[in-house]
Amino acid sequence: MPDRPATASLDNPRYYLQNFRSVLRWVAGHHADLLTPQEAVRLAQFEALPEGSQALLVRMVMRKGDQFRASKLSYTEIGPTTVALQPLVSQGWVDPQPTLSLAQLFALLTRAELVRSLQAPLAQAGLKRNATKQAMLQSLAEASPQPAPLAHWCPGIADTVVALRSGPLFQRLQLMFFGNLHQDWSEFVLAELGHQRYEKLSLLPQSRAFQHRSEVDSYLQMQACRDRLDAGEAPAAVWPDISRSQAPSPWLESRRARLLFSLGRMAERAGDSTLARQAYRLSTHREARLRRLRLEEQQGEAEQVFCLVSDALKAPANAAEQLGLVRIRQRLGRRLGKTLERLPRPAAIPEIELVLPRQDSVEMAVVAHLSRADAPVRYVENRLLNGLFALLCWPALYAPLPGAFFHPFHAAPADLDRDDFIARRQTLFDDCLATLGRDDYRECIYQRWEQKQGIACPFIHWPTLTRELLDLALGCIPAQDLQACFERLLADLRAHRSGLPDLIQFWPASSRYRLVEVKGPGDRLQDHQRRWLEFCLSRGIDVALCHVRWQASPTAECET
């Protein structure tokens, strides 16, 4: 097993190369069975390159795009670019004379260079010399010019362009190491600078992101489809390239589900409801069934859709879907003349009406109005209860289960958004929540707050979770309320992490508190916010909904 990847000191001018080598060693030792013999040979050839050539190649890999002007590849720690480039060219790592499309040419050259180099075609197109770069590109593109080397486009330019040939290999290595493509080599630098700290994790052999090469291929193919959609390609054009069968692993299937759901949303917005329904039907995304049934409601046969919705209500995926299904069923029932059971009236949420001087933040305006020396108010939104939950349940969140962590730069478990995240750790979460039944649960949370300070965690915003706020919260929120809220979080972690009330007011002298949701002019309560307020009321937690109107003039008096 290779050594644990470590960040290079930024005192080393070629720190990025050392970090890159660390990844290569890790992948070669940890994922050797996922590499083809040709890829393994290529990595060995990289190690045999002169160090300056290695450094230049890594600089190119870390930059955006695949084509680079040689004049822009000047690095003091590398030395002469031509010397470093020579082995890269001779061994096929870079193309010394790539063909460039018109769009690639415009991306590489400045406007002034383009005006000088393309005088004739620009004049033929009738463009003025002060035309924008985008206008020039659009005009010249109408002639559909063929890709050509830089020397053909710009015979007089004193520069060359080289293109990276090994981009797909290094993208594959990045993916195998990080398990995703949104993290990159900068993670090493951020960690070294101290801008980002990560939990020290146990990296087990069975915990790697991919177990089979086909899984890497599947991820890359889905990412290519995602990139095409993001680039504006029509959903119908991307649709044939998305697999109709489930992905080879649960977490890859969750990615496929999100891709199908995104394509369905784009198709729906484009007015292609048939494609949208097909995509939603194949997707296991938590919102896909509800969106498909809404489309069926709009275009399907009412009686048939009513039956489909009634069947779905027997096993709703979550509270949000259940509410949406109930609403569809009620609408269809009225249309079909059916007698349906009356929906229970929602609990009456206590309300506060305020007229306040206008401020940039309506929440902070309410904080200033409600705060008292003996009853401070803090703007916490989702950050307080989520933070307390993470501190109490840290051992469960960061348990080294297979497939959870596979490199040192995880802010969250890789399976956090999977449906089986809680089930895989149920016993661990039960043990953490059992701490609330002991007298020392506060000490446990305080100790973890000190030990984990600043470590990246998706549930904690450290600037908000100060010692002062922690003292107020643990002094005023009883253990049974924390347990009730944490159990609700665990019932649907993705959905219930948001929607918590904006403010919390403390009365330290009497060890009590109140949660306050704030709505400014024109704002209304969202479903997930209402569900949190109704849950709190059902558990005897003091909550209020605060409606704010702005004063018409500075002399208007506040109403409470």
QUIGIMO-V788341 format. One record per run of one state. SS is the DSSP state (alpha for helix, beta for strand, coil for the rest). FROM is the first residue (numbers start at 1). LEN is the number of residues. Records with the same first field share a line. If there is no record, write none. Layout:
# QUIGIMO-V788341
SS->FROM-LEN, FROM-LEN
This chain:
# QUIGIMO-V788341
coil->1-14, 31-1, 35-2, 49-2, 63-4, 73-2, 76-3, 80-1, 91-3, 96-4, 101-1, 109-2, 118-1, 125-8, 142-6, 149-1, 154-7, 165-2, 179-7, 194-3, 198-7, 208-5, 231-4, 240-10, 270-3, 283-5, 300-2, 316-3, 337-14, 357-5, 371-1, 373-2, 376-1, 380-3, 393-1, 398-23, 425-1, 438-3, 452-3, 456-11, 477-2, 492-1, 497-6, 511-1, 520-7, 539-4, 551-10
alpha->15-16, 32-3, 37-12, 51-12, 70-3, 81-10, 102-7, 111-7, 119-6, 133-9, 150-4, 167-12, 186-8, 205-3, 213-18, 235-5, 250-20, 273-10, 288-12, 302-14, 319-18, 362-9, 383-10, 394-4, 421-4, 426-12, 441-11, 467-10, 479-13, 493-4, 508-3, 527-12
beta->67-3, 75-1, 79-1, 94-2, 100-1, 148-1, 161-4, 197-1, 351-6, 372-1, 375-1, 377-3, 455-1, 503-5, 512-8, 543-8
